[in-house]
């Protein structure tokens, strides 16, 4: 190589023609056809020509010669038909050097311009040959088909990006109404790409395409995408994205509707079942929230000369829904009903959960009843768990039951029984956490309703204790018969901060932090939090699949169908673990969203906050009115855990999960 040689190199996917000005070891200083001087390594050259320019000529003349050389080579490359060459050469499957390939393309005499024309042609069309270090490798027909598919897909994506950017701009700048709705996207895939990117961010399958659409459309952040999707009517302002993110089924498939209709029209006769105890004449009551439509438990109390007969009656869902039928399979997929301030996603179709499988007032239903005999001091003498025929005589709300407490039976006596049962559990080591609960709901006009519920009020405490009793007795029943079930256990707390019932909000919050996680298993173990030797949940079989599984195990003991084996039960628990976990997460997140949405309208309000922990740079506080924990900067305020401080709500953004509090 000499000074004055014409060379070519590749820069930003273009072939550049240049002349050598200086050679220093393996580095070259070049003057390019664009009148720029560059320094590159020898290894970057794509072609070295034996031709030279007159270096005594002016710089402008050198540049003109380089431009003419590049133009000539480009024109020569247009005469090369690469597809014909491939058809001629690919069957040999042999590599071809540049000199040989040039001889296939041009008649002699062959010049350096012809060689570089070949290089340019194959550089611009990489479909038929791979090209490396002056060697050409023919692609196979399959490789060409794959490349053609990739090219077509790239063209399609480019068109999609262009259309998506244009559509976003149209939505951004437009003003729409019911009479003039926003335009639909030119391709539904555009919406899918943007939705997935907002929900899954960089983990979305088409993140690069979404970023390209946003960049070309002048969109800076994913939150702008959300707002534009709302403006276009594709999402609503309060879209529940967790349901999409967690792939939670909302609708029931046709197979489930068909199976449900069959159950309603034609189910077995339980009225003539000789195993069932007819309890229709016993006045059953339900006590639930005002908006409850799915009733799965009822209670009864009969006074006798030497004591009482307490009944906790659960709808026998297992009578209607059999293992592995379409309704059962879909219930297993859901794992649980989901209750949110603005919506409810039932585990079972409403025709079942709110009718056939619900303890509706005055409707005769099959049940699994726990019959507990008590002496006049409310001590348990013995109990039976029996299949039953039941009818609810009165459905009341917690508020109604609270009004009746102390005024009328059976509520007054039931509350006294619950009080004794709680005292017994506490003496057995139960950790009684007494924290209020904030209830949220959405009014018909869209306003957010909010109230603080005392979970220790008489009616709620009454139902809580009777359900704990029923579940612990059913756990004992299953354990005595050596039948596996969905047992819940809990190790002792890491630290016990108080005994009995404690009214201090701070101590209750601290004690809750000291609790160990509850454990799900198929064998009975001690539950320290409840103070019982064994515990299951079987009182909500229309709302929780765990409860339906356990109810089926009890039905197995009662002789209705074979119970699950331990291996079968463990397999089912494994398959529904994710669904059950997602249920808890989406309920928590949705409640948090609406609470923050409520706080968006409370900007400037002053709130009492309980300091839960104090670190050097920040506090964790509990907004007492909303039972919401948040971390805030300390701002050099001297406060210690247990102190009440006042904070001002500066800013809240529910969609971004943000809250700013000023001490």
C-alpha positions in Angstrom: 0.0 0.0 0.0 1.3 3.4 -1.0 0.3 7.0 -0.4 -2.1 8.0 -3.2 -3.8 4.6 -3.4 -7.6 4.6 -3.8 -9.2 2.6 -1.0 -12.7 2.0 0.3 -14.1 1.4 3.8 -17.5 1.0 5.4 -19.0 3.7 7.7 -22.6 3.8 9.0 -23.7 1.1 6.5 -22.2 3.1 3.5 -19.1 2.4 1.3 -16.8 5.4 1.3 -14.2 6.1 -1.4 -10.9 7.7 -0.2 -7.3 8.3 -1.0 -4.4 7.4 1.3 -2.6 10.5 2.7 -0.4 9.0 5.3 0.6 5.5 6.5 1.8 5.0 10.0 2.2 1.3 11.0 -1.4 -0.1 10.8 -3.1 3.3 10.8 -4.1 5.3 7.8 -5.0 8.9 7.3 -7.4 9.3 4.5 -9.1 12.0 2.5 -12.7 11.0 1.6 -15.0 11.8 -1.3 -16.8 14.1 1.1 -13.7 16.2 1.7 -13.1 14.9 5.2 -9.9 13.6 6.7 -10.3 10.5 8.8 -8.0 8.1 10.7 -8.7 4.4 10.5 -7.0 1.1 10.9 -5.9 -1.0 7.9 -8.3 -3.7 9.0 -11.3 -1.5 8.3 -10.7 -1.3 4.6 -13.2 -3.1 2.4 -11.1 -2.8 -0.7 -7.6 -1.7 -1.6 -7.1 -0.6 -5.2 -3.9 -0.7 -7.2 -5.0 2.6 -8.7 -3.5 5.8 -7.5 -4.2 9.5 -7.7 -1.8 12.3 -8.5 -1.0 13.6 -5.1 0.5 16.8 -6.5 -3.0 17.8 -7.6 -5.0 20.2 -5.4 -7.3 18.9 -2.6 -10.4 20.0 -4.6 -9.1 18.0 -7.6 -8.5 14.9 -5.4 -12.1 15.1 -4.0 -13.5 15.5 -7.5 -11.6 12.4 -8.7 -12.8 10.4 -5.7 -16.4 11.4 -6.3 -16.1 10.5 -10.0 -14.5 7.1 -9.1 -17.3 6.4 -6.6 -20.0 7.3 -9.1 -18.4 5.1 -11.8 -18.2 2.1 -9.4 -21.8 2.6 -8.3 -23.0 2.6 -11.9 -21.0 -0.5 -12.7 -22.6 -2.3 -9.7 -26.1 -1.8 -11.2 -25.2 -4.2 -14.1 -24.7 -7.1 -11.7 -27.6 -9.5 -11.3 -27.0 -11.2 -8.0 -30.0 -13.5 -8.2 -28.8 -15.0 -11.5 -25.3 -15.5 -10.0 -26.9 -17.3 -7.1 -28.9 -19.6 -9.3 -25.8 -20.4 -11.2 -23.5 -20.9 -8.3 -25.4 -22.0 -5.1 -25.6 -25.7 -5.9 -21.9 -26.0 -5.7 -22.0 -24.8 -2.1 -18.4 -23.6 -2.5 -16.9 -20.3 -1.3 -15.9 -17.9 -4.2 -13.1 -15.3 -4.0 -13.5 -11.8 -5.2 -11.4 -12.2 -8.3 -13.4 -15.2 -9.5 -16.7 -13.5 -8.7 -15.6 -10.4 -10.6 -14.9 -12.6 -13.6 -18.4 -14.0 -13.4 -19.8 -10.5 -13.4 -17.7 -8.7 -16.1 -15.9 -9.5 -19.4 -12.2 -9.0 -19.4 -10.2 -6.9 -19.0 -11.2 -6.6 -15.3 -10.1 -3.5 -13.4 -10.1 -2.5 -9.7 -13.3 -0.6 -10.5 -15.0 -3.8 -11.5 -13.9 -5.5 -8.2 -15.2 -2.6 -6.1 -18.4 -2.6 -8.1 -18.9 -6.3 -7.1 -18.2 -5.5 -3.5 -20.8 -2.6 -3.6 -23.4 -4.8 -5.3 -23.1 -7.6 -2.8 -22.9 -5.2 0.1 -26.2 -3.6 -0.9 -27.9 -7.0 -1.5 -27.1 -9.5 1.3 -30.0 -11.8 0.4 -28.2 -14.4 -1.7 -24.6 -14.4 -0.5 -22.7 -13.9 2.7 -19.6 -11.8 2.1 -16.5 -11.7 4.3 -12.9 -10.8 3.7 -13.2 -11.0 -0.1 -14.9 -14.4 0.0 -18.5 -15.0 -1.0 -20.7 -17.9 0.4 -24.0 -18.7 -1.3 -26.9 -18.9 1.1 -29.1 -22.0 1.0 -32.7 -21.7 -0.3 -34.0 -22.0 3.3 -31.7 -19.2 4.5 -33.0 -17.0 1.7 -36.6 -17.8 2.6 -35.8 -16.8 6.3 -34.1 -13.6 5.2 -37.1 -12.7 2.9 -39.5 -13.3 5.8 -37.3 -11.1 8.0 -37.3 -8.4 5.4 -41.0 -8.5 5.0 -41.5 -8.4 8.8 -39.1 -5.4 9.1 -41.1 -3.6 6.4 -44.3 -4.5 8.2 -43.0 -3.2 11.5 -41.7 0.0 9.9 -45.2 0.6 8.5 -46.7 -0.2 11.8 -44.4 2.2 13.6 -45.2 5.0 11.1 -49.0 4.4 11.4 -48.8 4.2 15.2 -46.9 7.5 15.5 -49.4 9.2 13.2 -52.4 7.8 15.2 -50.9 8.9 18.5 -50.4 12.4 17.1 -54.0 12.5 15.9 -55.3 11.4 19.3 -53.0 13.9 21.1 -54.1 16.9 19.0 -57.8 15.9 18.6 -60.9 16.8 20.5 -63.5 14.1 20.6 -67.0 13.6 21.8 -69.8 11.0 21.6 -71.0 12.4 18.3 -67.4 12.5 16.9 -65.5 9.7 18.6 -61.7 9.3 18.3 -60.5 7.4 15.2 -59.7 3.8 15.5 -56.0 2.8 15.0 -55.2 1.6 11.5 -54.0 -1.7 12.9 -55.2 -3.3 16.2 -51.6 -4.5 16.8 -50.6 -0.9 17.5 -52.9 -0.9 20.5 -51.6 -4.2 21.7 -48.0 -3.0 21.4 -48.7 0.1 23.4 -50.8 -1.6 26.0 -48.2 -4.3 26.6 -45.4 -1.7 26.9 -47.3 0.4 29.5 -48.2 -2.7 31.5 -44.9 -4.7 31.2 -42.4 -2.0 30.4 -39.1 -3.4 29.1 -40.4 -7.0 29.6 -43.1 -6.6 26.9 -42.7 -8.6 23.8 -42.7 -5.6 21.5 -40.9 -3.0 23.7 -38.6 -1.9 20.9 -41.6 -1.3 18.6 -43.5 0.6 21.3 -40.4 2.8 22.0 -40.1 3.4 18.2 -43.8 4.5 17.9 -43.4 6.7 21.0 -40.2 8.3 19.7 -41.5 9.0 16.2 -44.8 10.3 17.7 -43.0 12.6 20.1 -44.2 10.8 23.2 -41.8 11.1 26.1 -43.2 8.8 28.8 -45.4 5.7 29.2 -47.8 7.7 31.2 -48.5 9.8 28.2 -49.3 6.6 26.4 -51.8 5.7 29.1 -53.5 9.1 28.9 -53.8 8.8 25.1 -55.3 5.3 25.4 -57.8 6.8 27.8 -58.5 9.7 25.5 -59.1 7.4 22.6 -61.6 5.4 24.7 -59.6 2.1 24.6 -59.0 2.3 28.4 -60.9 4.1 31.0 -59.4 6.5 33.5 -59.5 3.8 36.3 -58.5 0.8 34.2 -57.5 -2.1 36.4 -54.2 -3.0 34.8 -53.3 -5.6 37.6 -56.0 -7.9 36.2 -54.4 -7.7 32.8 -50.9 -8.0 34.2 -51.7 -11.0 36.3 -53.8 -12.6 33.5 -56.9 -12.9 35.8 -59.9 -14.3 34.0 -62.9 -12.0 34.2 -65.5 -13.7 32.1 -66.7 -17.3 32.1 -66.3 -19.4 29.0 -69.3 -20.9 27.2 -68.6 -24.4 28.7 -69.0 -23.0 32.2 -72.3 -21.2 31.3 -73.6 -24.4 29.7 -72.6 -26.5 32.8 -74.2 -23.9 35.1 -77.4 -24.0 33.2 -77.4 -27.8 33.4 -76.9 -27.6 37.2 -79.8 -25.2 37.7 -82.1 -27.1 35.5 -81.3 -30.6 36.7 -79.5 -31.4 39.9 -79.8 -34.3 42.3 -82.5 -34.3 44.9 -81.1 -33.6 48.3 -84.5 -33.4 50.0 -84.9 -37.2 50.0 -81.3 -37.9 51.1 -81.6 -40.1 54.2 -78.1 -39.0 55.4 -79.2 -35.4 55.7 -80.6 -33.9 58.9 -83.7 -31.8 58.2 -83.1 -28.5 59.9 -85.6 -26.4 57.9 -87.6 -25.5 61.0 -84.6 -24.1 62.9 -84.5 -20.3 62.4 -81.2 -19.7 60.6 -79.8 -16.2 60.2 -77.0 -14.7 58.1 -75.0 -11.6 59.1 -73.1 -9.9 56.3 -72.1 -6.6 54.8 -74.8 -4.5 53.2 -73.7 -5.2 49.7 -73.2 -8.9 50.1 -75.0 -11.1 47.5 -73.2 -14.4 48.0 -74.2 -16.0 51.3 -72.2 -19.1 52.2 -72.6 -19.3 56.0 -75.5 -19.0 58.4 -75.9 -19.5 62.2 -78.6 -20.7 64.6 -79.1 -21.0 68.3 -81.6 -23.1 70.2 -82.1 -22.8 74.0 -82.4 -26.0 76.0 -83.0 -26.7 79.7 -79.3 -27.4 80.4 -77.6 -25.2 77.7 -77.7 -24.4 74.0 -77.4 -26.0 70.6 -75.3 -23.7 68.4 -75.3 -24.3 64.6 -72.9 -23.0 62.0 -74.3 -24.0 58.6 -72.3 -23.8 55.4 -73.8 -24.2 51.9 -72.9 -27.6 50.5 -71.3 -26.4 47.3 -69.8 -29.9 46.7 -73.3 -31.2 46.3 -73.7 -29.2 43.1 -70.1 -28.8 41.7 -68.2 -32.0 41.2 -64.5 -32.4 40.9 -63.1 -31.6 37.5 -66.4 -30.6 35.9 -66.2 -27.3 33.7 -67.3 -25.1 36.6 -64.8 -26.7 39.0 -61.9 -26.4 36.5 -62.6 -22.7 36.0 -63.0 -22.1 39.8 -59.6 -23.8 40.2 -58.2 -21.4 37.6 -59.4 -18.4 39.6 -58.6 -19.7 43.0 -60.9 -17.2 44.8 -63.4 -14.5 44.4 -61.9 -11.0 44.2 -63.5 -8.1 46.0 -62.6 -4.6 45.1 -64.1 -1.2 45.8 -65.3 -0.8 42.2 -65.9 -4.4 41.1 -66.2 -8.1 42.1 -64.9 -11.0 40.2 -66.6 -14.2 41.5 -65.0 -17.6 41.6 -68.3 -19.2 40.6 -70.8 -17.8 38.0 -73.3 -15.4 39.7 -76.2 -17.8 38.8 -74.5 -20.2 41.3 -72.7 -17.9 43.8 -75.7 -15.6 44.2 -78.5 -18.1 43.8 -78.3 -21.9 43.6 -75.2 -22.1 45.8 -76.1 -19.2 48.1 -78.1 -19.3 51.3 -80.8 -17.0 50.0 -83.6 -16.2 52.5 -86.5 -18.7 52.4 -84.7 -20.9 49.9 -84.2 -24.6 50.9 -80.5 -25.6 50.4 -78.2 -28.5 51.1 -75.7 -27.8 53.9 -72.8 -29.0 55.9 -73.7 -28.1 59.5 -71.5 -28.0 62.6 -73.8 -28.7 65.5 -72.2 -27.7 68.8 -73.7 -28.5 72.2 -72.9 -26.0 75.0 -73.7 -25.9 78.7 -75.3 -22.9 80.3 -71.8 -21.4 80.8 -71.2 -21.6 77.0 -68.6 -24.4 77.4 -68.5 -26.9 74.6 -69.8 -30.4 75.6 -69.5 -32.0 72.2 -70.2 -31.4 68.5 -71.3 -33.2 65.3 -70.6 -32.4 61.7 -73.6 -33.5 59.5 -75.0 -33.1 56.1 -78.2 -31.1 56.4 -81.2 -29.5 54.8 -81.4 -25.9 55.8 -83.3 -22.6 55.2 -82.4 -19.1 56.1 -85.2 -17.4 57.9 -83.6 -13.9 58.3 -80.8 -12.2 56.4 -79.5 -9.2 58.3 -76.5 -6.8 58.0 -73.8 -6.1 60.6 -75.5 -2.8 61.4 -78.9 -4.5 62.1 -77.2 -7.2 64.3 -75.4 -4.5 66.3 -78.7 -2.7 67.0 -80.2 -6.0 68.2 -77.3 -6.9 70.4 -78.3 -6.4 74.1 -82.0 -6.0 73.0 -83.0 -9.3 71.5 -82.1 -13.0 71.1 -80.5 -14.9 69.6 -78.0 -12.1 68.8 -77.4 -11.1 72.4 -76.7 -14.7 73.5 -74.6 -15.4 70.4 -72.4 -12.4 71.2 -72.0 -13.6 74.8 -71.0 -17.1 73.4 -68.5 -15.4 71.0 -67.0 -13.5 73.9 -66.4 -16.7 75.9 -64.9 -18.4 72.8 -62.5 -15.5 72.3 -61.4 -15.5 76.0 -60.7 -19.3 75.6 -58.6 -18.8 72.5 -56.6 -15.9 74.2 -55.9 -18.1 77.2 -54.7 -20.7 74.8 -52.1 -18.2 73.4 -54.0 -16.5 70.5 -52.5 -13.3 69.3 -55.4 -10.9 69.1 -54.7 -8.1 66.7 -57.4 -5.4 66.9 -56.9 -2.9 64.1 -59.7 -1.0 62.4 -60.3 -1.5 58.7 -61.0 1.2 56.1 -63.8 0.3 53.7 -63.9 1.8 50.3 -66.7 1.8 47.7 -67.6 3.7 44.5 -71.0 5.5 44.5 -73.2 5.5 41.4 -72.1 9.1 40.6 -68.4 8.0 40.7 -67.7 9.5 44.1 -65.4 7.5 46.4 -67.1 6.4 49.6 -64.9 5.7 52.6 -65.5 4.6 56.2 -63.5 3.1 59.1 -64.9 -0.1 60.4 -64.3 -1.4 63.9 -63.8 -5.1 63.4 -64.3 -5.5 67.1 -67.9 -4.3 67.0 -70.3 -7.0 68.4 -71.7 -8.4 65.1 -68.4 -8.7 63.3 -66.7 -10.2 66.4 -69.6 -12.6 66.7 -69.3 -13.9 63.1 -65.5 -14.0 63.3 -65.5 -16.1 66.4 -68.2 -18.5 65.2 -66.4 -19.1 61.9 -63.1 -19.7 63.8 -64.9 -22.2 65.9 -66.5 -24.0 63.0 -63.2 -24.1 61.1 -61.2 -25.4 64.0 -63.9 -28.1 64.8 -63.9 -29.2 61.1 -60.1 -29.3 61.3 -60.3 -31.5 64.4 -62.9 -33.7 62.6 -60.7 -34.2 59.6 -57.7 -34.9 61.8 -59.5 -37.5 63.8 -60.4 -39.3 60.6 -56.8 -39.0 59.2 -58.0 -37.2 56.1 -55.7 -34.7 54.5 -57.2 -31.2 53.9 -56.1 -27.6 53.4 -54.8 -27.0 56.9 -53.5 -23.6 58.0 -50.9 -23.2 60.6 -48.8 -20.4 62.0 -45.5 -20.5 64.1 -45.3 -18.6 67.3 -44.7 -14.8 66.8 -41.1 -13.7 66.7 -41.9 -11.6 69.8 -45.0 -11.3 71.9 -45.6 -7.6 72.9 -48.8 -8.1 74.9 -51.3 -10.6 76.3 -55.0 -10.6 75.7 -56.7 -7.7 74.0 -54.7 -4.5 73.6 -56.4 -1.2 72.5 -53.1 0.7 71.6 -53.0 1.3 67.9 -49.2 1.4 68.0 -48.8 -1.9 69.9 -51.2 -3.7 67.6 -49.2 -2.4 64.6 -45.9 -3.5 66.1 -47.4 -6.9 67.1 -48.6 -7.5 63.6 -45.0 -7.0 62.3 -43.9 -9.7 64.7 -46.2 -12.4 63.4 -44.8 -15.2 61.2 -46.5 -16.1 57.9 -49.3 -18.6 57.9 -48.5 -21.9 56.3 -50.7 -24.0 54.0 -50.2 -27.7 54.3 -52.2 -31.0 54.1 -51.5 -32.1 57.7 -52.8 -30.5 60.9 -50.4 -28.2 62.9 -50.8 -25.6 65.6 -52.0 -22.1 64.6 -50.5 -19.8 67.2 -52.3 -16.6 65.9 -55.7 -18.2 66.5 -54.7 -20.3 69.5 -56.0 -23.6 68.1 -54.4 -27.0 67.6 -55.6 -27.3 64.0 -57.3 -25.1 61.6 -58.9 -25.2 58.1 -61.0 -22.7 56.2 -64.2 -24.4 55.0 -66.8 -21.7 55.7 -66.6 -19.9 52.3 -66.8 -22.6 49.6 -68.4 -20.3 47.1 -65.7 -17.7 47.5 -62.4 -19.7 48.1 -61.3 -22.8 46.3 -59.3 -23.9 49.4 -62.6 -24.0 51.3 -64.3 -26.0 48.5 -61.5 -28.5 48.6 -61.8 -29.0 52.4 -65.5 -29.2 52.2 -65.1 -32.1 49.7 -62.8 -33.9 52.1 -65.5 -33.6 54.8 -68.1 -34.9 52.3 -65.7 -37.8 51.7 -65.8 -38.7 55.4 -69.6 -38.3 55.3 -69.8 -40.9 52.6 -70.7 -38.8 49.5 -67.6 -39.2 47.3 -64.0 -40.4 47.7 -61.8 -37.8 49.4 -58.7 -36.6 47.6 -55.5 -38.4 48.5 -52.7 -36.4 50.0 -50.8 -36.5 46.7 -53.8 -35.3 44.7 -54.5 -32.5 47.2 -50.9 -31.4 47.1 -50.9 -31.3 43.3 -54.1 -29.2 43.3 -52.6 -26.8 45.9 -49.5 -26.4 43.7 -51.5 -25.6 40.6 -53.7 -22.9 42.3 -50.9 -21.3 44.3 -50.2 -18.5 41.8 -53.9 -17.8 41.2 -54.6 -17.5 45.0 -51.5 -15.3 45.4 -52.7 -13.0 42.6 -56.1 -12.7 44.2 -54.5 -11.2 47.3 -52.3 -9.0 45.3 -54.9 -7.5 43.0 -57.3 -6.9 46.0 -54.5 -5.1 47.9 -53.4 -3.0 44.9 -56.9 -2.1 43.8 -57.8 -0.9 47.3 -54.6 1.0 47.5 -55.4 2.7 44.1 -58.8 3.9 45.2 -57.4 5.1 48.6 -54.8 7.2 46.8 -57.4 8.4 44.3 -59.4 9.6 47.3 -56.4 11.3 48.7 -55.8 13.1 45.4 -58.8 15.2 46.4 -57.4 15.8 49.9 -54.5 18.0 48.9 -53.7 20.5 51.7 -55.5 18.5 54.5 -53.7 17.9 57.7 -53.8 14.4 59.1 -52.7 12.7 62.3 -49.9 10.1 61.6 -48.6 7.5 64.0 -44.8 7.0 63.8 -44.1 3.3 63.4 -40.3 3.5 63.0 -37.8 6.3 62.9 -34.5 6.1 61.0 -31.8 8.7 60.4 -33.3 9.9 57.1 -36.9 8.9 57.2 -40.0 7.8 59.1 -42.6 5.1 58.5 -45.9 6.6 59.5 -49.5 5.3 59.6 -52.1 7.8 58.5 -54.6 7.0 61.2 -57.7 8.0 59.4 -56.9 5.8 56.4 -54.8 3.0 58.0 -52.2 3.6 55.3 -48.5 3.2 55.9 -46.1 5.5 54.1 -42.4 6.4 54.3 -41.5 10.1 54.5 -38.3 12.1 54.9 -37.5 13.0 58.5 -36.8 16.7 57.9 -34.8 16.9 61.1 -38.0 16.4 63.2 -37.3 14.7 66.5 -39.9 12.0 66.8 -39.8 8.4 68.1 -41.9 5.3 67.4 -45.3 5.7 69.0 -45.5 9.5 68.7 -48.4 11.1 66.9 -47.3 13.8 64.4 -49.2 15.9 62.0 -48.6 15.8 58.3 -50.1 17.7 55.3 -51.0 15.9 52.1 -49.1 17.7 49.4 -49.7 15.5 46.4 -51.2 12.1 45.5 -51.2 10.2 42.2 -53.0 6.9 42.3 -52.0 5.8 38.8 -48.3 6.3 39.7 -48.7 5.0 43.2 -47.3 8.3 44.7 -48.1 10.2 47.9 -46.2 13.2 49.2 -46.6 14.1 52.8 -45.1 17.2 54.5 -44.2 17.1 58.2 
